[in-house]
Amino acid sequence: MNTTQRIAVGLLIILVGIAVLSRQLDISDENTLMVGSIVSLVLIGGVGYSLYYWRERVRREVLVAGLVLMAGLAYAAALLFSRWFDSSPLGASAGLVVLIGVVIYVIYSFLRTQARANALRPVARQLGFTFYPGERPDPPDFPVLPAGRMGILANVMQGSYGSARVTIFDHQYRSGSHRTGTTHRQTMIGFEATGVDLPRFALRTRRGWGHRSAPFRRPPHEIVLENAPAFSKHYRLWGESPHPVRALFNSRVLEALHDCPGFEVEATPALCLVYRPRKRIRAGQLQDALEGANRLFSLFHAAARDAEQASPETTGVGPASG
């Protein structure tokens, strides 16, 4: 039995003992019950917030101890509330079930978030990247993202891959109204271009019917590649200036998109973001996704370099259209 299991079992025994003793207590003063109920709820909120804020920095046994403490406080709050309102045994049981459900949800959220960080940490170490776990980290020199919806960043990795500086992170944003909106989560791989500036463009997959929200604001002009009907069947392309964007989508880029379908791209002169929309990449699949994204970025980078050296008459896949 490891340290975490010993602490959990010890606290569980203490919790059971408190529960047995509490049933023998004859607490009838209304003010005492009211104060005890409110204090229990405040302590639950305080412990829960502390665990949430420090969840990536505390040891696992401390996290387990805090969660067990929250369960004990939830039981105490249910007992005090039931006596305060002089509720029936059925009412007290219903309140206890609700509190236990809340505690289980909190435990699940904590463990899921920590499990994600724990799974990505060895991947970052294997890649030689610096890892910043948890939500809203503050890594140095984080690239400026394209304008769009306000999102939440988490689990940031930074390092060098190939000839580019790479930033990998989980991104979360909401679409729709405040009450009926939907939360979307995805993993983004950002490459910082050096030596040549990419034109601003957005490559989106065609999925479903109607308009699909995206994390970033798309450029003003939709671009159609008339000589690539297979590409247009699966993708939509926007750019600030159609001609430089067309020069990027040569036969090698189109072949890479065919071999690695599903990627979307947001490019600015300083940053190229490659991601699969609304999909968090599993830790075991992250290196394969990084290789595919790096292949795509390298081809864009080479095409932009070739376009700078070529004359305007020899660039582009087809005739320009806005």
C-alpha positions in Angstrom: 0.0 0.0 0.0 1.6 3.3 -1.1 1.4 6.6 0.7 -1.6 7.9 -1.1 -3.6 4.8 -0.3 -2.6 4.9 3.4 -3.7 8.6 3.7 -7.0 7.8 1.9 -7.7 4.8 4.1 -6.8 6.8 7.3 -9.0 9.7 6.4 -11.8 7.3 5.5 -11.6 5.7 8.9 -11.7 9.1 10.6 -14.6 10.1 8.4 -16.6 7.0 9.4 -15.8 7.6 13.0 -17.0 11.2 12.9 -20.2 10.0 11.1 -20.9 7.5 13.8 -20.2 10.0 16.7 -22.3 12.7 15.0 -25.4 10.5 15.1 -25.0 10.3 18.8 -24.8 14.1 19.3 -28.0 15.9 20.4 -27.6 19.3 18.8 -30.8 21.3 19.1 -29.8 24.9 19.3 -31.0 26.7 16.1 -28.2 29.2 16.0 -25.5 26.5 16.4 -27.0 24.5 13.6 -27.2 27.5 11.3 -23.6 28.6 12.0 -22.4 25.1 11.6 -24.2 24.6 8.3 -22.9 27.9 6.8 -19.3 27.2 8.0 -19.4 23.7 6.5 -20.4 25.1 3.1 -17.8 27.9 3.3 -15.1 25.3 4.1 -16.2 23.1 1.2 -15.9 26.0 -1.2 -12.5 27.1 0.3 -11.0 23.6 0.1 -12.4 23.0 -3.3 -11.0 26.3 -4.7 -7.6 25.7 -3.1 -7.4 22.2 -4.7 -8.5 23.6 -8.0 -6.0 26.4 -7.9 -3.0 24.3 -6.8 -4.0 21.0 -8.4 -1.0 20.8 -10.7 1.5 21.7 -8.0 0.5 19.6 -5.0 1.4 15.9 -4.5 -1.3 13.3 -5.3 -1.7 12.3 -1.6 -2.4 15.9 -0.7 -5.0 16.1 -3.4 -6.7 12.8 -2.2 -6.6 14.1 1.4 -8.4 17.3 0.3 -11.0 15.5 -1.6 -11.7 13.2 1.3 -11.9 16.2 3.6 -14.5 17.7 1.2 -16.5 14.5 1.4 -16.5 14.7 5.2 -17.5 18.4 5.2 -20.3 17.6 2.7 -21.6 14.9 5.1 -21.4 17.3 8.1 -23.3 20.0 6.1 -26.0 17.6 5.1 -26.4 16.4 8.7 -26.5 20.0 10.1 -28.9 21.2 7.4 -31.3 18.3 8.0 -31.4 19.0 11.7 -31.6 22.8 11.2 -34.7 22.5 9.0 -36.0 19.6 11.0 -36.4 17.7 7.8 -37.6 14.1 7.4 -35.1 11.3 7.0 -36.1 11.2 3.3 -35.3 14.9 2.9 -32.0 14.5 4.6 -31.1 11.5 2.4 -32.0 13.5 -0.7 -29.7 16.4 0.4 -26.9 14.0 1.1 -27.2 12.4 -2.3 -27.0 15.8 -4.0 -23.9 16.8 -2.0 -22.2 13.5 -2.7 -23.0 13.9 -6.4 -21.4 17.4 -6.4 -18.3 16.0 -4.6 -18.1 13.1 -7.1 -18.2 15.6 -10.0 -15.5 17.7 -8.4 -13.3 14.7 -7.9 -13.9 13.6 -11.5 -13.0 17.0 -12.9 -9.8 17.2 -10.8 -8.6 13.8 -11.7 -9.4 14.2 -15.4 -7.5 17.5 -15.6 -4.5 16.1 -13.7 -4.6 12.9 -15.8 -4.3 15.0 -19.0 -1.3 16.8 -17.6 0.3 13.6 -16.3 -0.1 12.0 -19.7 1.4 14.9 -21.6 4.4 15.4 -19.3 6.4 12.3 -20.5 5.6 13.2 -24.1 7.1 16.7 -23.6 10.1 15.2 -21.9 10.7 12.8 -24.8 10.4 15.6 -27.3 12.8 17.8 -25.3 10.1 20.4 -24.8 9.5 22.6 -21.8 6.1 21.8 -20.2 3.7 24.2 -18.5 0.8 22.2 -17.0 -2.6 23.3 -16.0 -5.0 26.0 -17.2 -3.9 29.5 -18.0 -0.1 29.0 -17.7 2.2 31.9 -18.3 5.1 30.6 -20.5 7.6 33.1 -21.7 7.4 34.3 -25.3 4.1 32.7 -26.1 3.2 33.6 -29.7 0.5 36.1 -30.5 -2.6 34.2 -31.7 -4.8 35.4 -34.6 -7.8 37.5 -33.6 -11.0 35.6 -32.7 -12.9 34.2 -29.8 -11.4 34.5 -26.4 -10.1 31.1 -25.4 -8.5 29.4 -22.5 -5.1 27.8 -22.9 -3.8 24.8 -21.0 -0.9 22.3 -20.9 1.6 24.4 -23.0 4.7 22.7 -24.5 7.5 24.8 -26.1 10.6 23.7 -27.9 12.3 23.2 -31.2 11.2 20.7 -33.8 13.0 20.5 -37.2 13.9 24.1 -38.0 11.1 25.8 -36.3 10.1 26.9 -32.8 7.0 25.0 -31.8 4.3 25.7 -29.2 1.7 22.9 -28.5 -1.3 23.7 -26.3 -4.8 22.7 -25.5 -7.3 25.4 -26.5 -10.8 25.9 -25.3 -13.5 28.3 -26.5 -17.2 28.8 -26.5 -19.6 29.4 -29.4 -23.2 30.6 -29.3 -24.9 32.6 -26.7 -23.9 32.7 -23.0 -26.8 30.5 -21.9 -27.0 28.1 -24.8 -23.4 28.1 -26.0 -21.2 25.1 -26.6 -17.7 24.6 -25.3 -15.1 23.3 -27.8 -11.7 21.8 -26.9 -8.8 21.1 -29.3 -5.1 20.7 -29.4 -3.2 23.3 -31.4 0.3 23.0 -32.8 1.9 26.4 -33.6 5.1 26.9 -35.7 6.9 30.2 -35.7 8.1 31.0 -39.2 11.6 32.3 -39.7 13.3 33.7 -42.8 10.0 34.2 -44.7 6.6 35.5 -43.9 3.5 33.5 -44.6 0.5 35.3 -46.0 -2.6 35.5 -43.7 -4.9 32.6 -44.6 -7.4 30.3 -42.9 -8.0 26.7 -44.1 -11.1 25.0 -42.8 -12.6 21.6 -43.4 -16.1 21.2 -44.8 -18.1 19.5 -42.0 -21.8 19.2 -41.5 -24.4 21.6 -42.7 -24.5 25.4 -42.4 -22.1 27.7 -40.7 -19.7 26.1 -38.2 -18.1 28.4 -35.6 -14.3 28.6 -35.5 -11.9 29.8 -32.8 -10.4 32.6 -35.0 -11.8 35.3 -37.3 -11.4 34.3 -40.9 -9.8 36.6 -43.5 -12.1 38.6 -45.8 -11.7 36.8 -49.2 -12.8 33.2 -50.0 -10.4 31.6 -52.5 -11.3 28.8 -54.9 -8.7 26.6 -56.5 -10.4 25.8 -59.8 -7.7 23.3 -60.8 -8.1 21.3 -57.5 -11.7 20.1 -57.4 -10.9 17.3 -54.9 -9.4 19.9 -52.5 -12.5 22.2 -52.8 -14.7 19.3 -52.0 -13.2 18.8 -48.6 -11.8 22.3 -47.7 -12.6 26.0 -47.8 -9.9 28.6 -48.0 -9.8 32.3 -47.1 -7.0 34.9 -47.3 -6.3 38.5 -47.0 -4.7 38.6 -50.4 -5.7 35.8 -52.8 -2.6 35.7 -55.0 0.1 35.0 -52.3 -2.2 32.4 -50.7 -2.7 30.6 -54.0 1.0 30.4 -54.5 1.2 28.2 -51.3 -1.2 25.5 -52.4 1.0 23.7 -54.9 0.8 20.0 -55.7 3.0 19.0 -52.8 0.8 20.8 -50.3 -2.4 19.3 -51.8 -0.9 15.9 -51.7 0.0 16.4 -48.0 -3.5 17.5 -47.2 -4.8 14.3 -49.0 -2.4 12.1 -47.0 -3.2 13.8 -43.6 -6.9 14.7 -43.9 -8.7 16.7 -41.2 -6.1 19.3 -40.4 -7.2 23.0 -40.3 -4.6 25.8 -40.5 -4.6 29.4 -39.4 -1.6 31.4 -40.6 -0.2 34.8 -39.9 3.2 36.3 -41.1 4.7 35.1 -37.8 2.7 32.0 -36.8 1.2 28.9 -38.5 -1.3 27.0 -36.3 -2.2 23.5 -37.4 -5.0 21.6 -35.5 -7.9 19.2 -35.8 -11.1 21.1 -35.1 -12.8 20.3 -31.8 -10.5 17.4 -31.0 -8.0 17.1 -28.2 -5.1 14.9 -29.4 -4.4 12.0 -27.1 -0.9 11.9 -25.6 0.0 8.7 -27.4 -1.0 10.2 -30.8 0.7 13.6 -30.2 4.0 12.8 -31.8 2.4 11.4 -35.0 0.2 14.6 -35.1 3.3 16.7 -34.7 5.1 15.0 -37.6 2.1 15.5 -39.9 1.7 19.1 -38.9 5.4 19.8 -39.3 5.3 18.2 -42.8 2.5 20.6 -43.7 4.2 23.6 -42.2 7.5 22.8 -44.0 5.7 22.6 -47.3 3.9 26.0 -46.7 7.2 27.5 -45.7 9.0 26.2 -48.8 6.2 27.3 -51.0 6.3 30.8 -49.5 10.1 31.0 -50.1 9.7 29.8 -53.7 7.0 32.4 -54.3 9.2 35.2 -53.1 11.8 34.2 -55.6 9.4 33.6 -58.5 7.8 36.2 -60.7 4.1 36.9 -60.2 3.3 35.3 -63.6 4.6 31.9 -62.5 2.9 31.6 -59.1 -0.4 30.2 -58.1 -2.4 27.0 -58.7 -5.0 28.6 -60.9 -6.5 31.9 -62.0 -7.1 34.3 -59.2 -10.6 34.8 -57.8 -11.7 36.7 -54.7 
